[in-house]
Amino acid sequence: MIIRSALVRATTAMVEAMVGVRLSESERRSAIVRAAHRIAVRDGLAMVSGRSVAAEAELSSGLVYFYFSTKLGLLHALLHDVIGRALDGPATDYGADLEPHEALQSMVASEIRDLKRQRDDIELLFQFFFVRRDEEFRSEVNAGLHEYGRRLQPVIARFAALHGLDSRSITDATLAAIQGAGVELVRHPQGYDAERIIAGLRDMPQFSAEGCCR
């Protein structure tokens, strides 16, 4: 491990001397992951490799493998990066100044509107889950979705408690609505209309103040 770390530092120093840029190890890792992300968005996940990422980042493929060991390690780092953006969820105190039903409506609307900004990362999540089909990637995506659902919980729990509803089932329904909007975005990106989806949800009894507790 000591020898490997020394080699990483030596190789990095050599590259930095050539290009005139000095980066920390964390900054170099981030730059490599960003290069992998650009390739995945532009050419598809299948085109991400140590060699292609090295060319994109203008580094040696050896340096890429020093940091990530294998192509699999690089893909896991990319997925972790994508999950961190696409499934970040609302702030902890989201909607604290709103009535429970208003907070729920506002949160769902905000998440659905935000999908379009995150289109590239949403599409990569689908690629990791459905194209790669590796169980370990699917497990990471599912863990990210579970954590995302947990971040929706404070708003949902207030709404459920006020109306005597099951918080878990409300969370499942909310996740299904947001994920369904994500599918629509990936299928028809040019025709994606967040406001139409939000308006449709607000017309459903379970999302309206009048109908939530019938």
N, C-alpha and C positions, 0 to 999 in steps of 0.2 A: 504493500500500500504506500509506503514511504517513497519507494522507487517510482511508482506510478505517478504520485503527486509531483515529484521532482521533474519527471518527464513532461507532465502537463504544463508546469510553470515554464520549463525551458522552451517547449514548443510554442507556447503562447507568447513568450517574450520575443522569440525569433520572428513570429508573424507580426507582432506589434511593431517591431523594429523596422520591418519591411514596409508596412502600410502607414506608419507614423501615428497610430492610435493605441492608447493604453486603456484597457478595460479590466475591471475586476472579474474574477471567475464567475460571479453571479450575473454580471452584465454580459459576459461572453456567452453563457448558457442561454440567457434570454434572447440574445441576438440570433443564436442558432435556432431556437424554437420559433422565433418570428419568421425566419427564413423558411422553416418547415411549413409554417402556417400559410405563407404566400404560395408555396408550391401546391399545397393541398387545396386551397381555394381556387387557384388558377387551373391546375391540371388534374386534380383528384388525388385522393388519399393514396392510391396505388403507386403514384409517382414519387412519393416521399421515400428517399433513401439517403444513406450517408453521403454518397457521391453527389446526388442532385442538390442536397441541402448545402454541402460544402461549396458547390459552384454558385448557388444562389447567394450564399453569405460571403463569397470570395475568401474562403478558407481552405485548408487542406482537409481531405476526408479523414485523415488520421486524427486531426484535432477534434472533429465531430465525434469520432469514436472514443477519444480520450474522455470526453465529457459524458457520453451516453452509452458507451460500451458496445451496444448492438443497435440494429434498426428497431428492434422491439422496444428497447429503452427509449429511443428517440420518439417513437409513436406514443408511448405512455406519457412522456413529458408533454407532447403536443396535446394529447387528450386532457391532461390535467389543466393545461393552460386554457383550453376551449371551455371546459366545465366551469372554470373560475369566472369566466365572463358570461357565458350563456345562461348559467344557472345560479347567478349571484343572489337573486331574490330581492325583496323590498328591505328597506331599513328596519331595524329592530323596533323602532317606535312609530312605524308607519301608521297613519290614521288615528293617532292618539287624540287628536283634537276634533275628530268627527264622530257622529253617531255610529253604532256598530254596523248597521246596514249600509250607511254611506261609505264607511271605511272599506267594507268588503267590495262594494261596487267600484270604488275608486281604485283599489289595489288590483282587481282583476283587469280593469280597463287599462291601467298603467302598464301592467305586464304584457297585455296583448298589443298595445301600441309599440312597446319597446322591442317586440320581436323583429320588426322590419329592420331596425338598426343592427340587430344581431343576426341577420340572415345568414351570413357566411358561417358563423359558428353553429347555428342551428342545423344547417345542412351538413356540416362536418360531424355533428353528433349522430345524425341519421346514418352517415357513411360508416362511422365506427360501429354502430349497432347492427346495421343491416347488411353492409357490404363486407366488412371484415369478418363478422360473425364469430369472432374469438370470444370465448366465455369470459376471459379476464377483462376484455374491453367492455363487454356488456355489463359485467359486474360493476365496473367503475362508473359507467353511465347510470346504472340503477342506483348506485350509492349517491351519485350527484343529484339525481331526481328526489331521492329520499330526503337529502339535506335541504333541497329546495322546498319540498313540502313542509319541512320543519320550520323554515323561515316564514312561510305563510301562516303558520299556526297562531301567532298572537292575535292577528286580526280575525281569523276564523273562530278562534276560541271565544272572543267577546261576542260575536254574532250568535254562535251556537248556544252560549250560556244564557243570553237574553231571551232566546225563544225556546229553550229546552230541547235543543236538537243535538244530534250526535256529531261531535266535532270531526271525528275520523271520516265519516261519510261525506261531510261537507268538504273536507280537504280533498278527498278522492274526486269529487265532482268538479271542484275548482281546478285541480291539476288536469283532469280530462279536458276541460274547456280550453285551458291555455295550451295544452299539448295539441289539441285538435286544431287550434289556430296556427300552431307551428307547422303542422302537416300541410295546412292550406297554403301557408307561405312558401314552403318548399315546392309544392305541386304547381302553384300558379303565382310566382313572385310578382309578375307584372300586374296581375289583377287583384292582388291582396288588398282588402279594404278593412282595416282594423275597425273603423267607426261603424261599419255595417254589422260586423260580428258583435261588437259591444252593444249596439242598439238591440240586436236580436236577443242577447243574453238578458238585457234589462227588461225585455218583454216577458221573460220566463218568470213564473210565480216565485220560484225559490230565490231569485235575485232581486225581487222587488220588496219594498218596505211593506206593502199591503198584503202581498201573497206569501211572505216567508214563513208565516206561522199558521196557515190555514189547516 
